[in-house]
Amino acid sequence: MPRTIITTQVAIMGAGPAGLMLSHLLAKAGIESTVIEVRSHKDISETVRAGILEHGTVNMLVDSGVSDRVLRDGDRHDGIELRFNGESHRVDFKDLVGESVWLYPQTDVFLDLAARRKADGGDVRYSVTDTTVHDLEGKPKVWFTDADGAEFEIQADFLVGADGSRSHCRFQIPESSRKWYFHEYPFAWFGILAEAPRSADELIYANSANGFALISQRTETVQRMYFQCDPKENVAEWDDDRIWAEFRSRVNGNGFELKEGPVIDKMVLPFRSFVHTPMRHGNLFLAGDAAHTVPPTGAKGLNLAIHDVKMLFEGLDTHYNSGSDHLLDSFSDRALARVWKAQQFSYWMTTMLHTPADADDFSRARQLGELKSVVSSRHGMAYLAEAYTGWPGQA
């Protein structure tokens, strides 16, 4: 049987937060889109991922009409703690730059966006298979098979690859037309979910001679925490007693003690940085993890994706409603300017807070000197606060 033709203005591969947010913004501007996703709605909604949202991301969710649930159910954080030598130093975002961040899981961002697209009648198709893309330098086409086995062809003016770190779209760009930047770190995060009360009101980033630890929150009774580990670490070899002993060796001291409880989930998260340039090829645009990934230390991943979408929407809106392609033509350069700032910030936070396994005495003393330089300077703390909460403007 011939493929059923779907004609739309923008085809979007990927129904994570980036793809759904773009579809939502386009719909508000009267621009048609079709979104396809290889995962099921259930699979995405059950993928546990942390989430620190910059104020700009929160504003976009609320002001564009997606949902104000982030303001009701999320936790506003006005700062973080840097902890080293057993002492805590608070970086006060509100005092330094007048902004905050929100602790709000990425899963909830997806649920809010998916619910809004469904309520608005958006064309979002989950659990598709056999996806291929064609004619990227002309009028893009996307072939796919839906969850019921029916075959379709999307014909669009533009294609957006928002299909994550294993992007199909990214690999369709000829090698001669792309450059990849890649950096792999010699450590990973051992992450846990634990049934325990909160140990602190805000995130604690702890540097110690035994390695890094991050104390985060999830709910009043379930907490998410991480400690630095070898990328090849086997979670099966870690029982609760060993896990908590490791956290205590990195965080406790000078009167501070973690609140502990049963570990209900554990995983190892590798660290890598990646940038694909340019973020456009013909009429294909890349957004989010399809174009770049950062280590989670700086809390930039989801926020970068949403910022990509904001700029891409502005370009598409101007193309359709004003007839100008200036913003589309400059999209890649403008997006990459912020991407590289985020890469630098994430790399800086990661190398400042993590202790390499082969660190010598000089490296350790220098690292502590760097931390002391930051917390003893209002300008140093302001740099961290501005980057963590989100840079103003387009870049």
Salt bridges, closest charged atoms under 4 A:
GLU37 OE2 - ARG39 NE 2.89
GLU46 OE2 - LYS42 NZ 3.12
GLU54 OE2 - LYS300 NZ 2.47
GLU54 OE1 - ARG338 NH2 3.77
ASP68 OD1 - ARG72 NH2 3.01
ASP73 OD2 - ARG69 NH1 3.53
ASP75 OD2 - ARG198 NH2 2.67
ASP78 OD1 - ARG76 NE 3.02
ASP92 OD2 - ARG90 NH1 3.08
ASP95 OD2 - ARG378 NH1 2.82
GLU99 OE1 - HIS55 ND1 3.58
ASP108 OD1 - ARG69 NH2 3.38
ASP112 OD1 - ARG69 NE 2.82
ASP120 OD1 - ARG116 NH1 3.39
ASP123 OD1 - ARG125 NE 2.80
ASP135 OD2 - LYS141 NZ 2.92
GLU137 OE2 - HIS281 NE2 3.10
ASP157 OD1 - LYS139 NZ 2.55
GLU184 OE2 - ARG272 NH2 3.93
GLU202 OE2 - ARG90 NH2 2.80
GLU220 OE2 - ARG198 NH1 3.85
GLU246 OE2 - ARG250 NH2 2.75
GLU260 OE2 - ARG248 NH1 2.75
ASP308 OD2 - HIS292 NE2 2.60
GLU314 OE2 - LYS310 NZ 3.01
ASP325 OD1 - HIS319 ND1 2.53
ASP329 OD1 - ARG280 NH1 3.03
GLU370 OE1 - ARG366 NH1 3.21
